[in-house]
Amino acid sequence: MIIEQTPNEIIFRFPKDMNLDDLQDMADLFEYKELSKKAKTSQKDVDDLVKSIKKGRWNRTKQQLNE
């Protein structure tokens, strides 16, 4: 692997036999980090949203089981 820095970008070079799924996972991580650094959401906001989603999903599941 070779990492090269130019004035405008950073270039990663991998051997041709590198696992593409692994590279996609890395690309997804880099994209997430790039997008999330611009976010102004607190961890508490994220936790509250996840809790709300899970609660809504559980309520829908209970309704489906009772039908």
Backbone as ProteinMPNN parsed JSONL, in Angstrom:
{"seq_chain_A": "MIIEQTPNEIIFRFPKDMNLDDLQDMADLFEYKELSKKAKTSQKDVDDLVKSIKKGRWNRTKQQLNE", "coords_chain_A": {"N_chain_A": [[0.844, -1.169, 0.0], [0.484, 2.209, -0.771], [0.603, 5.544, 0.274], [-0.057, 8.684, -0.855], [0.413, 12.154, -0.797], [-0.888, 14.978, -2.29], [-1.04, 18.461, -3.277], [-3.818, 18.898, -3.292], [-5.173, 16.57, -2.59], [-5.347, 13.263, -1.063], [-3.941, 10.225, -1.898], [-4.574, 6.83, -2.021], [-2.977, 3.831, -2.74], [-3.45, 0.546, -3.673], [-2.63, -2.968, -3.917], [-3.64, -4.856, -6.804], [-4.94, -7.213, -6.146], [-6.31, -6.74, -3.831], [-8.977, -7.062, -1.475], [-12.1, -6.111, -2.566], [-14.445, -5.67, -1.105], [-13.481, -5.042, 1.431], [-12.172, -2.639, 0.832], [-14.396, -1.107, 0.091], [-15.725, -0.956, 2.525], [-13.888, 0.608, 3.939], [-13.997, 2.95, 2.403], [-16.645, 3.677, 2.875], [-16.488, 4.241, 5.603], [-14.743, 6.477, 5.578], [-16.348, 8.257, 4.134], [-18.53, 8.507, 5.891], [-17.21, 9.739, 8.079], [-16.459, 12.16, 6.9], [-18.953, 13.307, 6.293], [-20.12, 13.411, 8.846], [-18.55, 15.17, 10.272], [-19.457, 17.646, 9.687], [-21.866, 17.762, 10.905], [-24.153, 18.985, 13.346], [-25.219, 17.731, 15.481], [-25.875, 16.417, 18.672], [-24.633, 13.692, 20.712], [-26.585, 12.894, 22.488], [-28.928, 13.673, 21.149], [-28.869, 11.858, 19.023], [-29.025, 9.426, 20.429], [-31.596, 9.736, 21.584], [-33.185, 9.761, 19.282], [-32.717, 7.164, 18.253], [-33.79, 5.658, 20.341], [-36.473, 6.419, 20.163], [-37.127, 5.428, 17.621], [-36.759, 2.676, 18.004], [-38.706, 2.202, 19.956], [-41.052, 2.813, 18.527], [-40.931, 0.806, 16.608], [-41.193, -1.469, 18.184], [-43.781, -1.089, 19.197], [-45.281, -1.323, 16.815], [-44.688, -3.967, 16.158], [-45.851, -5.332, 18.331], [-48.547, -4.755, 17.829], [-48.917, -6.11, 15.404], [-48.556, -8.734, 16.251], [-50.744, -9.089, 17.889], [-52.872, -9.105, 16.184]], "CA_chain_A": [[0.0, 0.0, 0.0], [1.207, 3.474, -0.853], [-0.213, 6.726, 0.532], [0.599, 9.83, -1.475], [-0.305, 13.405, -0.565], [-0.66, 16.043, -3.257], [-1.571, 19.709, -2.694], [-5.275, 18.933, -3.226], [-5.813, 15.308, -2.234], [-4.544, 12.158, -0.566], [-4.182, 9.089, -2.789], [-4.212, 5.511, -1.499], [-2.757, 2.852, -3.805], [-3.473, -0.82, -3.147], [-2.39, -3.987, -4.934], [-4.838, -5.224, -7.56], [-5.614, -8.358, -5.524], [-6.931, -6.314, -2.576], [-10.389, -7.4, -1.377], [-12.899, -4.928, -2.853], [-15.391, -5.443, -0.01], [-12.738, -4.33, 2.476], [-11.969, -1.268, 0.361], [-15.677, -0.411, 0.154], [-15.953, -0.663, 3.945], [-13.037, 1.745, 4.285], [-14.549, 4.12, 1.724], [-17.857, 4.042, 3.604], [-16.052, 4.869, 6.851], [-14.238, 7.814, 5.253], [-17.502, 9.086, 3.754], [-19.249, 8.801, 7.141], [-16.433, 10.716, 8.851], [-16.53, 13.439, 6.195], [-20.297, 13.845, 6.467], [-20.451, 13.646, 10.25], [-17.8, 16.288, 10.857], [-20.25, 18.847, 9.441], [-23.111, 17.652, 11.66], [-24.212, 19.738, 14.596], [-26.091, 16.937, 16.331], [-25.19, 15.872, 19.841], [-24.825, 12.261, 20.913], [-27.872, 12.742, 23.161], [-29.953, 13.736, 20.109], [-28.818, 10.588, 18.294], [-29.554, 8.402, 21.338], [-33.042, 9.924, 21.699], [-33.784, 9.339, 18.02], [-32.656, 5.701, 18.198], [-34.761, 5.167, 21.328], [-37.799, 6.645, 19.591], [-37.305, 4.488, 16.506], [-36.918, 1.33, 18.565], [-40.006, 2.143, 20.629], [-42.062, 2.744, 17.473], [-40.853, -0.513, 15.976], [-41.739, -2.434, 19.14], [-45.241, -0.904, 19.215], [-45.825, -1.908, 15.577], [-44.552, -5.429, 16.266], [-46.879, -5.791, 19.273], [-49.833, -4.677, 17.128], [-48.963, -7.186, 14.413], [-48.683, -9.998, 16.957], [-52.08, -9.155, 18.479], [-53.908, -9.196, 15.128]], "C_chain_A": [[0.893, 1.237, 0.0], [0.217, 4.605, -0.584], [0.571, 7.923, 0.024], [-0.236, 11.077, -1.22], [0.11, 14.42, -1.618], [-1.203, 17.334, -2.642], [-3.095, 19.684, -2.489], [-5.934, 17.649, -2.73], [-4.807, 14.33, -1.64], [-4.928, 10.935, -1.394], [-3.677, 7.816, -2.11], [-4.062, 4.576, -2.686], [-2.636, 1.468, -3.162], [-3.143, -1.791, -4.266], [-3.721, -4.415, -5.575], [-5.604, -6.365, -6.9], [-6.251, -8.01, -4.171], [-8.426, -6.63, -2.613], [-11.239, -6.134, -1.546], [-13.93, -4.637, -1.764], [-14.721, -4.693, 1.138], [-12.52, -2.872, 2.091], [-13.271, -0.475, 0.427], [-16.017, -0.051, 1.598], [-15.131, 0.548, 4.384], [-13.576, 3.034, 3.655], [-15.806, 4.607, 2.434], [-17.503, 4.745, 4.916], [-15.558, 6.294, 6.595], [-15.387, 8.755, 4.89], [-18.302, 9.479, 4.997], [-18.513, 9.873, 7.947], [-16.512, 12.1, 8.213], [-17.901, 14.098, 6.404], [-20.575, 14.232, 7.912], [-19.674, 14.808, 10.857], [-18.529, 17.611, 10.641], [-21.529, 18.869, 10.27], [-23.023, 18.434, 12.96], [-25.141, 19.042, 15.578], [-25.286, 16.369, 17.492], [-25.45, 14.369, 19.937], [-26.155, 12.002, 21.598], [-29.004, 12.777, 22.145], [-30.02, 12.414, 19.338], [-29.412, 9.475, 19.158], [-31.065, 8.499, 21.47], [-33.756, 9.466, 20.436], [-33.81, 7.82, 17.913], [-33.682, 5.098, 19.149], [-36.183, 5.301, 20.778], [-38.102, 5.662, 18.462], [-37.546, 3.083, 17.028], [-38.275, 1.173, 19.236], [-41.122, 2.032, 19.594], [-42.082, 1.381, 16.81], [-41.466, -1.565, 16.893], [-43.264, -2.309, 19.202], [-45.888, -1.502, 17.972], [-45.764, -3.434, 15.62], [-45.615, -5.992, 17.194], [-48.251, -5.791, 18.596], [-49.972, -5.811, 16.131], [-49.159, -8.544, 15.099], [-50.08, -10.183, 17.545], [-53.188, -9.311, 17.438], [-54.209, -10.618, 14.773]], "O_chain_A": [[1.915, 1.291, 0.683], [-0.878, 4.623, -1.146], [1.715, 8.148, 0.419], [-1.453, 11.062, -1.405], [1.295, 14.689, -1.813], [-1.783, 17.282, -1.557], [-3.607, 20.375, -1.608], [-7.138, 17.64, -2.474], [-3.595, 14.536, -1.703], [-6.112, 10.647, -1.568], [-2.525, 7.731, -1.686], [-4.936, 4.534, -3.552], [-1.842, 1.249, -2.247], [-3.35, -1.479, -5.439], [-4.779, -4.337, -4.952], [-6.817, -6.469, -7.084], [-6.684, -8.906, -3.447], [-9.069, -6.486, -3.652], [-11.113, -5.193, -0.763], [-14.256, -3.475, -1.523], [-15.326, -3.809, 1.745], [-12.664, -1.976, 2.922], [-13.257, 0.704, 0.78], [-16.537, 1.032, 1.864], [-15.623, 1.408, 5.114], [-13.604, 4.082, 4.301], [-16.012, 5.811, 2.579], [-18.143, 5.727, 5.292], [-15.923, 7.216, 7.325], [-15.392, 9.917, 5.296], [-18.703, 10.633, 5.146], [-19.136, 10.812, 8.442], [-16.62, 13.103, 8.919], [-17.989, 15.299, 6.66], [-21.194, 15.263, 8.173], [-20.104, 15.373, 11.863], [-18.253, 18.591, 11.333], [-22.206, 19.895, 10.329], [-21.966, 18.529, 13.584], [-25.776, 19.692, 16.409], [-24.161, 15.901, 17.315], [-26.376, 13.848, 19.316], [-26.797, 10.989, 21.322], [-29.95, 11.996, 22.256], [-31.106, 11.917, 19.04], [-30.211, 8.672, 18.675], [-31.754, 7.478, 21.469], [-34.818, 8.848, 20.513], [-34.827, 7.249, 17.519], [-34.366, 4.135, 18.8], [-36.996, 4.388, 20.921], [-39.21, 5.132, 18.369], [-38.436, 2.381, 16.549], [-38.922, 0.134, 19.103], [-42.045, 1.236, 19.768], [-43.151, 0.863, 16.486], [-42.179, -2.455, 16.429], [-43.962, -3.322, 19.254], [-46.943, -2.129, 18.071], [-46.688, -4.109, 15.167], [-46.221, -7.018, 16.888], [-49.03, -6.728, 18.773], [-51.04, -6.414, 16.025], [-49.86, -9.407, 14.571], [-50.548, -11.313, 17.683], [-54.326, -9.62, 17.791], [-55.049, -10.875, 13.911]]}, "name": "protein", "num_of_chains": 1, "seq": "MIIEQTPNEIIFRFPKDMNLDDLQDMADLFEYKELSKKAKTSQKDVDDLVKSIKKGRWNRTKQQLNE"}
